[in-house]
């Protein structure tokens, strides 16, 4: 069994930034169909591993610029 991170205390927000996705290269192959999904609806809120808290825990310990 794969360990899962604890769920956040609030439901996840759906963020949509379609212009942030850039695909480059000349690849002409697709992964197997079991790995392909359509959006919206590709994932459910209770799917494991999709809840990410961007603010906690703090992950940047480097120097500011």
N, C-alpha and C positions, 0 to 999 in steps of 0.2 A: 504494500500500500504506500502511496506517495504522501508524505506529510504535507499538510496545507497550512497556510498562514491563517491566523485568526481573522474572522470577519470584522470589518469596521462597524462601529455602533450605529451607523446611519446608512441608508441605501445609497448605492453609487450614483453619481451624476453622469449623464451621458454627454460627453464632449465631442464635438464634431469639428474637425479641422481638415476639410478635404484638400486644401491647398498645401498641406504639410507633407503629403505623400508624394514622393518623387521616385519613379521607377526608371532605371537607366540600363542600357545594355541592349544587346541584340538577341537575347535568348528567345528561343522559339518553342520551348517545351513547358508543359504544365505539370504540377505535382499530381499524384493520384487523386481521383475525385473525392475520396474520403477526407482530404485535407482542404477542399474548397468549400466556401460558404458564400451566401449572398447577403448584402446589407441593404436596409436594416433587417434584423432578424437572425443574423449569423450566430449570435450567442444569447444565452439567457442570464439574468442577474445571478442565478444560483449555480452557474457553471464554475467548477473549481479553478482557481488560479487566475481569475479575471478581475478580482478586486485589488486595486492598488491605491494606497494612500500616498499621494505625492508629497505630503508635508510631514509625515511622521513614519518611521523614525528619520531623523536628519541623516543624510548620507554624504553630504559634502563637508569635508574637514580641511580643505585646502585654504590657501590664502586668497583673500579678495583681490580684485584687480584695481 
